[in-house]
Amino acid sequence: MKKTIRDFDLNNKKVIIRCDFNVPIKEGKIIDDNRIKESLATINYALENGAKLILLSHLGRIKEETDKEKNSLAPVAIRLSELLNKEVKFSHVTHGEELENLVNNLQSGEVLLMENTRYEDVPGKKESGNDPELGAYWASLGEIFINDAFGTAHRAHASNVGIASHLPSGLGFLVEKEVNALEVLKDNNHPFVVILGGSKVQDKIGVIENLVTKADKIMIGGGMAYTFLKAKGINIGKSILDEENIDFCKKILEKYSDKIVLPVDNVVTEEYSNAVPYRTIPVDQINENEMGLDIGEETVKLFSETLENAKMVFWNGPLGVYEFSNFTKGTEKLLEKLVNINAITILGGGDIVAAASKLGYKDKVSHASTGGGVTLEFMEGKELPGVVSIQDK
């Protein structure tokens, strides 16, 4: 059991909170502030308990100097101050005198947001490479460290593992909630059904290998289904194909034929577009010039029947191109089924949570994880460095 923010006396202490403010920003404006809102519970708790808050986060990828300007956290400081209804001070630098002065002048109940931690990745990838000197420096700014960034918990960075190795540390409410929700998937609740969508088999190999021994059924849709269908010798036309992993799919189908459930029909079109004609056909009747962009009604029926008696369901990846209105029906209908069964239901980050949110189902499942890659690594049975590095109770 890991320590949490509740285990510390925060009054008048300089508390570093690693948040996940990696939000989409276009022309200086935040398009979706959900991740900022997800951090508010931990931030408000710290403020209510008299902390001097130092907030850290990354934003985007910084590979060269020109990436810095478009990935500044300055817009986040403005939005956060609106949500907290109080001033959020902002450090334009990630090290040095300006940052240190701002930290040292903080009063109880005040908030400072430091510029994007990944500014330290140019040169030398000091942040993402967990440079020990950088971790020690950032730790020297505070007295307590709280990790509330689930989205980077699968990475050992200077701003999580590096700081945690030098300070008393705990989990924030968001990470605690995520870890507890995903731990449930280790319980012995059967039938346990997994739904996997998305485009590439490569991205899910570890998940498939780990879950196929635990799950009762694994239903595969989305683009990755076509590699499995190809592995069965079915013509898939111009549908997306992960050619390097056809042999992997063959082995899984041979060894676990009783567990893998594949589409029986699909919605096809001649172009990757929402503005062209489409039709629904059995999976073995696709033409050479067609591509599959959604599962069909018979597959929805088959998948729904498989869900009927499930006691636990984990779903990662949409079953069609949900961004196109003509190819979102499969995902939408199965989400509707999912929220109406008596089971523990967990959506595993990324696009499926975005789809569920867009379609109005996100708040109707047991848990919608904020992490994409981190959720998959957890499901692969890997340790999460950002959690492991936190002190035990």
N, C-alpha and C positions, 0 to 999 in steps of 0.2 A: 504494500500500500504506500503510495507516494504522498508526501506532504502537499498541502494545498495552501492557498493564500490565507485560509482561515486559521492556520497553525502559527501565524506570526503576529506579533505586536507591531503594527505599522505606524503608530503615532509618532509623528515628527521624524520618521525614517525616510531616507532616500531609497525609494523602491523602483527598480528597473522592471518594466513589464515588456516582454517581447510579444508584440501584437501581430496580427496578420491584416495589414492595411493594403494588401496587394490588389487594389481595385482597378477596374478599367477606367482610364482617363483619356478623353478626346478633346484636343484643343484646350487643355487646361481645366476641363470640366469633368467631374466624376459622373459616370454613366450609371453605375450601380453601387450604392453605398452599404449594401447588406453586410459586408465583412466588417465595416466600421461599427455598425449597429450591434453585430455579434460580440464585439469586444466591450461594449458599454457596461455589462454587468460587473465584470472584473474591475474596470476603471472606476466605476462609481463606488464599489465596495471599498477600494483603496482610499478614495477621496473622503468617504464618510468616516473612515477610520484614521484620518489625519496624516496620510502619507504625503511626501513630496515626490511627485510622480515624474519619472523619466521613461518615455515611451520610445520603443525601437521597432522598426519594421523594414522589410525590403519592399521594392516595387519594381516589377518587371526584371529584365536582364540588362546588366551593364557590361558590355563587352569592349566598349571604347568610349573615349571622352564625350563624343557626340551623343551618346545614349543618355547622358546624365540629365540634360535639360528636360527632355520629354518624360523622364521618370522621377521627377522631383515630388516629394511628399508635401510640398507647400499647399496644394489644394486640399489635402487630407486634414492639415492643421486647421484650415478655415472651416471645413465641414464638421470636424470634431468639436470645434468651439461652439458651433451652432447646436449640435446635439447635446452637448454638456451644459449649454447655456452659461459658459464661462470662458475666459481667455485661455487659449492654448498657445504658450510661447513656442517659438520655432527656431531651432538651430540650423543654419544653412550649411554647417560643416559637420563632419562625423568624427573629428578629433581636433584637439588644439585649444587655444586659449579662449576663443569665443564660446565654445561648447562648455568648457570647464567653468567659466564665469557664470553662464546661465544656470548651470547645475548648482553651483555654490550659493547662488542668490535665491534659490527656490525656497518658498515658505510652505508650511503645512497647508495642504489643500490646493496647491498649485500644480499645473501640468506643463511639462516640456516635451515636445516631440522633436526627436533628432532626425536629420535628413536621412534618406534612404541608405540602409546599411550596406547595400551593394555598391555604393560609390567607392567602397574600399576594395572592390574587385578590379579596379584599374589604377595602377598596374598590379599584377601579381595575385589576383583572386584571394586576397587576404580574408574576406568575409566567408565566401563559399568554401574556401580551403581550410577554414578553422585555424587561421594563423594564431599561435599561442600568445604572441605579444599583443595582438589586437584584442583577443578575448580578455586578457588580463587588464588591458587599458580600460576597456568599457566597464569591466567589473569594478575598477577602482572608482568609478563615478557614483556607485551606489552602495547600499548596505544589505539589501535583500533582492533576490532575483525571482521573478514569477514568469513562467512560460505560458502564454495564452495563445500561441500561434500554432494551431494544429496543422495547418497547411504545409509547414516546414518541419514538422516533428520527425519526418523520415530522413532528414538531412543533418549532418553534424557541421554546423556553422559556428563562426566565432560569436554570433549574436544569440545563440542558444546554448549549445554544449560548452563553448568557450567561456562564457560568463558563468554558467552553472558550476563549473569546476573551481570557481574562486569564491563563491558567495553562498550563504544559506539560501536554499531554493525551494520553490513549490510550484504546483500547477495552478493556473487560473481556472475560472469556472467553465470556460468554453472547452479547453483541453480535457478537463476532468469529465465533462459531460460526454465528449466524443469517445474517450477511452472507455468509460463505463458502458456506453451504448454498444460499442463494438465488442467488448468483452462478452456480452450476452451471446454473441455468435459462437463462442466456444462452449456454451452450455449444450446439454444433450437434448435438444428439442427436435423431435422428428414427427412427421416428415419435414426435412430441411430442404428447401428448394432454392436454387440459385438461378438468376436470370442474368445473362451476359449479352450485352450489345456492343455498340461501338464499331470501329472500322477494322482494326488490325488484330489478328491472332497474336502477333508478337508481343503486344502490350499486355496480354492476359495469360501468357504461358504459365507463369508462376502461380497465378490465381487458380487456373484450371487444374494444374498438377496438385496443388494443395487441397482444393475443395472437392475434387472428384472422388477422393477417398472418404470424405465426410458427408457430402450431400447425398440425398436420395435421388434427386433429379437435377440436371443442369440444362436449362433451356437456353438455346443460343439463337440470337437474332442479329439485326443490324448488319453492317458490312461484313463482319467476321464470319457470319453464317455461310457466306458464299465460298470461303476457303474450305470449310467442312463439307459443303455440298460437292465441290470440285474433287475433294478427297474420296468421295463416294462414286466418282465417275460421272457426275451429272454436268451437263453443259451449262455454264453460267453466263454465256454471252459476254457483254462488256462490263459485267458487275465487278466490283472491287475484289482483287485477289491478292492474298499474301503468299506469293508463290514459294518463298523460302520455307514456309511452315506447313506445306501440304503433308509432308511425311509425319510431322507431329500430329496433325489432325487424324491421319489414317490410324496411327497407333492408339490414340485416345478412343476412336470409334471402335476399333477392334477389341480393345481391352474392356471398355465400359459401355458397350452398345446398349445395355439395359438402363443406363443413367442419362445418356445424352439425348435430348429432344430437339430436333431440327425443324425448321419451317417446312410446311407441306405445300404452301402456295405463297406467291409474292406479288407485289405491285411493281410493274415494270414500265419503263419509258425509254425513249431513244436518246435522250439528252439529260444531263444533270441540271435540271431546271424545273421550276414550278409552273412554267408557262407552256408546256408541251403536253400532248395527249398521253394518257397512261391507261393501262389495263391490268386486271388481276388474273393470274394464270397459275396452274400447278407448277411447282419448282422445276419439273423436268421438261417444260414446254417453252422455255425462253428462247428467243431468236438470237442469232449471232450479233445483231445490231442493237440489242436491248440490254438494259441494266436494271437490276432490282434495287428499289429505293425504300421499300417498306415490306412488312409481312402482310399477308392477306387475311381475309376473314376466317378461313378454315384454320389457319395457324393461330389466330387469336382464340378461336374456340378450343383448339388442342391445348394451348398454353393455359387457358383459363381452367380447363378441366384438371390440368396438372396441379394448379394452385389450390383447387377446391378444398383439399383436406390438409394443406400445409400448416405447420405450427410455427415455422420460422422461414422468412424469405429475405435473401440478400440480392439486391439488384444493382448492377453497374452497367451503364451505357444504354442509350436509347435503342429502340428496335427498328428505327427508320430515320430518314433525314427530317427530324422534327422541325427544323428551321423552315421547311417548305410545308405549307398547309395541306397540300395534296398527299403528303407522305408522313403525316403525324398520327394517323388514325390508329395504327397498331400499338404504338406507345401509349396513346391516350386511353384506348379501350382496356389495355391490360392494367394501367394505373387505376382505372375505375374498378376493375375486378379486385386488384390488390387491396384497396382501402375498404373493401366490403367483406373480407374474410377474417376469421378469428385467429390471427397469427401475429407474431412479432415481425414487423416489416421495416427493413432498413434499406435506404437508398445510399449507394456508395459513392457520393461525391461527383464532381464534374458535371458532364452534360445531362445525366439523368436527373439530377437535382434541379438544374436549370429548366429542363423540360417539365418536370413536375410542378415547379414554381409557375411557369408560364401557363400551364394547363389547370392550375388551381388545386393540385393534390399534395403539394409539399407538406402542408400542415396537418395532413390526414394520415400520415404514416407514423410509425413508432419513432423513427429517427431519420433525419436527412443529414448526412454527413457533409461538413463544409470542405473536407479534404478530398482530392482526387487521387493523385499518386500515393499519398500517404495511406489512404484507406486500402488501396490495392496491396501495398507492401504489408500492411497489417494482416490482410486476408491471406497473403502468401506465407504468413507465419514469421515474418522478419521482425526483429526488434526495432523500436523507434528511438533513435539516439536522443531526440529532444525530450523524450519521456524518461528513458533509462537514466539520463544524466541528472535528473531531479532527485533530491534527497528522499530516502525512505523515512516513514514515520518511526 
